[in-house]
C-alpha cells in the first residue's frame, strides 16, 4: 500500500478482534514512528507498549471509560520527553516542538498500521496524571496519546473532509 492509499484507508477503529499482534509487527510500527521528522532532530519521543490486560483496563479508566482500549491487544502510549525537548530548544521545545514531533511520529505509526491491515485510534482524551501514575512514568515524560492497535472488529466509513476551498488560502 502506498502512502496515499494508507492515508485514504486509515480510520479510527473502536472495536478490535482479540487476536494477538506479533512483537515483530509492533516493532515495525515503532520503527515507522521514529522515522518522523523532529525539530533539530531532537527526537523527543518515548513509547510504552502495553500488552498487560490490567494495565489496559487502567488506561481505559484513565481515558474516561473508552473500553476499546481494553479490547485492543496492544496500546502504545506515546510520550514526549520534556527534558530532551528543553535541552534542544528550551521552553519552546518543551511546550510546542515536542508536541509537534510526537504528533508526526503518531501519524507515521497510524499509517504504518493501516498499511499492515491493522486498526488504530488516536486517543487524546485521557487524564495525563492517571496515565503517568499507572505506568510509573517519570515527571519528564508527558503522555501525549494512547494508540490502541489490533485487528479491526469494524470497518468504519470515511468521515467527510472539508474541501480545500474552505481550508486553504493562497497569497
Buried (B, 14 or more C-beta within 10 A) or exposed (E): BEEEEBEEEBBBBBBBEEEEBEEEBBEBBBEBBEEBEBBEEBBBBBBBBBBEEEBBBBBBBBBEEBEBBBBBBBBBBBBBBBBBBBBBBEEEBBEEBBBBBBBBBBBBBBBBBBBBEBBBBBBEEBBEEBBBEBBEBEEBBBBBBBBBBBBBBEEEEEEEEEEEEEEEEEE
